Amino acid sequence: MNAVKLALILCLLPFFAFAELCFFEASTQEAAKIDKHLIHFYAEELVRAELFSDLDEAIRAASWEWKEDSAGKKVHYKILSRSDDTTSYGYCVYSIQGQVGFLEAIYLYEEYRGQGLGKRALQALELELIEKSISEIKLHVFAHNQQAYKLYKSFGYTTESTYHDRDRPIGHHMVKILSH
């Protein structure tokens, strides 16, 4: 079964109360809102990881890091929604540099977490990258986010490196080779 057919099946497959999960390209306005939320969320994670104690300082660092990290990459902002475009579940941000895709964020709104949508979003993202002839996908996950870490491991991602602050792990860089 080719990736296009599988993507179509995933998009049309009923999943509990969620009729159809699809990616929609975010408008410029939506992308700006996602950027703002992504930076704030990342800053909160930096504080949670005890890399910063002050949220404002973490926001400045996250803004700078996002600007540096996204330079030279094509960034894609996707809305996770039903195919009828009436219910938004969250968003996905990824970038591409050469033949490598970088998962910047999959964010689900609180009320939609724990219902399998993260798994479906990750599957849909991988299929979209395969369609773009991307050979591997990389991501970062904080060590305290064990739920996400376990999800990525279950999808075949391997830990490329773990970075530490003194003796405690802060996060993991993970990678997966995509099958074409």
C-alpha positions in Angstrom: 0.0 0.0 0.0 1.5 3.3 -1.0 1.8 6.2 1.4 -0.9 8.3 -0.3 -3.5 5.5 0.2 -2.4 5.0 3.8 -2.7 8.7 4.5 -6.1 8.8 3.0 -7.2 5.8 5.1 -5.8 7.5 8.3 -7.6 10.7 7.4 -10.9 9.0 6.9 -10.6 6.4 9.6 -13.1 7.1 12.4 -11.4 7.2 15.8 -13.7 7.2 18.8 -15.4 10.6 18.9 -13.0 12.1 16.3 -14.5 11.8 12.9 -11.4 12.5 10.8 -8.0 13.9 11.7 -6.3 15.9 9.0 -3.5 18.5 8.7 -4.5 21.8 7.3 -1.9 24.4 6.4 -2.0 27.3 8.9 -2.7 30.8 7.6 0.0 33.4 8.2 -2.1 34.7 11.2 -2.5 31.2 12.6 1.3 30.5 12.2 2.1 33.7 14.1 -0.2 32.6 17.0 1.3 29.1 16.9 4.8 30.6 17.0 3.9 32.7 20.1 2.3 29.7 21.8 5.2 27.4 20.8 7.8 29.7 22.3 5.8 30.2 25.5 5.2 26.5 25.9 8.9 25.7 25.3 9.9 28.4 27.8 7.6 26.7 30.4 9.4 23.4 29.6 12.8 25.1 30.1 11.6 26.2 33.6 10.1 22.8 34.3 13.5 21.2 33.4 15.1 23.7 35.9 17.2 25.3 33.3 15.7 28.6 34.1 13.9 29.9 37.2 12.4 33.0 35.7 9.7 32.5 33.0 10.5 35.8 31.3 14.1 34.9 31.0 13.2 31.5 29.6 10.8 33.2 27.0 13.7 35.4 25.8 16.0 32.3 25.5 13.3 30.3 23.8 12.6 33.1 21.3 16.3 33.4 20.5 16.7 29.6 20.2 13.7 29.3 17.9 15.0 32.1 15.6 18.4 30.5 15.4 17.1 26.9 15.0 14.6 27.7 12.3 17.0 29.8 10.2 17.7 28.2 6.9 14.9 25.7 7.3 11.5 25.6 5.6 9.0 25.6 8.6 5.6 24.1 8.1 2.7 25.0 10.5 -0.2 22.6 10.4 -3.6 22.7 12.2 -4.8 19.4 13.5 -8.4 19.3 12.7 -11.4 17.4 11.5 -11.8 17.2 7.8 -14.9 19.4 8.0 -12.5 22.0 9.6 -14.9 22.8 12.5 -12.9 21.3 15.4 -9.2 22.1 16.0 -7.4 19.6 18.2 -4.0 21.4 18.2 -1.1 21.9 15.9 2.0 20.4 14.4 5.1 22.3 13.5 7.9 20.7 11.5 10.8 21.9 9.4 12.9 20.5 6.6 16.5 20.9 5.9 17.8 18.9 3.0 16.5 15.3 3.3 15.9 15.6 7.1 12.6 16.6 8.7 12.6 18.1 12.2 9.5 17.7 14.4 9.4 21.0 16.3 6.1 20.4 18.1 3.0 18.3 18.2 0.7 20.2 20.6 -2.8 18.9 21.5 -5.2 21.1 23.5 -5.8 19.8 27.0 -9.3 18.4 26.3 -8.0 16.2 23.5 -5.0 14.6 25.2 -4.8 10.9 26.2 -7.2 9.9 23.4 -4.8 8.7 20.7 -4.7 11.8 18.7 -1.0 12.3 19.3 -0.3 8.9 17.8 -2.5 9.6 14.8 -0.8 13.0 14.3 2.6 11.5 14.4 1.6 8.8 11.9 0.1 11.5 9.6 3.3 13.6 9.9 5.5 10.7 9.0 3.4 10.0 5.9 3.6 13.6 4.9 7.3 13.6 5.2 7.6 10.3 3.2 5.5 11.9 0.4 8.1 14.8 0.4 10.9 12.2 0.0 12.3 13.0 3.5 14.6 10.1 4.6 14.7 10.7 8.4 13.0 12.7 11.1 14.6 14.1 14.2 13.2 15.6 17.3 14.0 16.8 20.8 12.1 15.6 23.9 12.6 16.8 27.5 13.6 14.0 29.9 10.7 15.0 32.2 8.2 14.3 29.4 8.2 10.5 29.7 4.8 10.2 28.1 6.1 11.7 24.8 9.4 9.9 25.1 7.6 6.5 25.4 5.4 7.4 22.4 8.4 8.2 20.2 10.1 5.0 21.3 7.0 2.9 20.5 7.1 4.5 17.0 10.6 3.3 16.4 12.5 6.5 17.3 16.0 5.9 18.8 17.9 8.1 21.1 20.7 9.7 19.2 22.0 11.6 22.3 21.0 12.6 25.8 22.2 15.8 27.2 22.7 16.6 30.9 22.8 19.5 33.4 25.5 18.3 35.8 24.5 14.7 36.5 20.8 14.7 35.6 19.5 14.2 32.1 17.7 17.2 30.6 16.5 15.8 27.3 17.0 13.5 24.4 17.6 14.0 20.7 15.8 11.2 18.8 15.8 10.1 15.2 13.9 7.7 13.0 14.7 6.5 9.5 11.6 6.8 7.4 10.7 3.9 5.1 9.7 4.8 1.6 
